[in-house]
Amino acid sequence: MVREELRAASDHLRAAAVAASDSDHEERLYDHSDALAELATADHGPDHGRLARITAKLDDIAGETTEDAAESIRDAQDSIRAYRETVDGV
């Protein structure tokens, strides 16, 4: 099963990494992109807590990078929020 919203978030973060202002941001964004790509195809989807931690880390990066990268990060966060609406719990 593929979780399309998480796959989309991963794609947005790849675009953000390309537009990132420095190599540290680029690496962190690629790492988050890889993690979301894995979660998109895992046997079980991630819980709210894991997604909230990822979203918070993305907030930090978005505040420190280029506007183009920040826009792609916001798009990724929108995709994560869309997925979270389908998850039971909080």
Residue pairs with C-beta under 8 A, 6 or more apart in sequence:
1 41
2 40
2 41
3 39
3 40
3 41
3 45
3 83
4 40
5 79
5 80
5 82
5 83
5 86
6 36
6 37
6 39
6 40
6 45
6 46
6 79
6 80
6 83
7 36
7 37
7 40
8 76
8 79
9 36
9 76
9 77
9 79
9 80
9 83
10 33
10 34
10 36
10 37
10 40
10 76
11 33
12 72
12 73
12 75
12 76
12 79
13 29
13 30
13 32
13 33
13 36
13 58
13 72
13 73
13 76
14 29
14 30
14 33
15 72
16 29
16 61
16 65
16 68
16 69
16 70
16 72
16 73
16 76
17 25
17 26
17 27
17 29
17 30
17 33
17 69
18 26
19 65
19 66
19 68
19 69
19 72
20 26
20 29
20 65
20 66
20 69
21 64
21 65
21 66
21 69
22 65
25 61
25 64
25 65
25 69
28 57
28 61
29 61
29 69
29 73
32 54
32 57
32 58
35 54
36 54
36 76
36 80
39 45
39 46
39 50
45 83
45 87
47 87
47 89
48 84
48 87
48 89
48 90
51 80
51 83
51 84
51 87
54 80
55 77
55 80
55 81
58 73
58 76
58 77
59 77
61 69
61 73
62 69
62 70
62 73
62 74
63 70
65 73
